[in-house]
């Protein structure tokens, strides 16, 4: 029986706590480092990679490259500085693509 592995990629302050949960942590030191760290995580055999919004913002094309494969699943999470709204925007696009309509974030009126 194989167990799935999880990784967290982002600024040290944002991802350090994931270690306590048994998640492998990849620290991104700056924006130039983001693409290479994500590629290292991609090759690591992870089922799920948590990526902070700051990292996702720095390399949106790399993040989009993950969407065509079933694994790893990339989940964008807020960093310690708070949310940039990228995670909710991505979720909206995924749901719209799946069901053909915005059912999550439509205006209530």
Buried (B, 14 or more C-beta within 10 A) or exposed (E): EEEEBBBBBBBEEBBBEBEEEEBBBBBBEEEEBBBEBBEEBBEEEBBBBBBBBBBBBBBEEBBEBBEEEEEBBBBBBBBBEEEBEBBBEBBBEEBBEEEEEEEEEEEEE
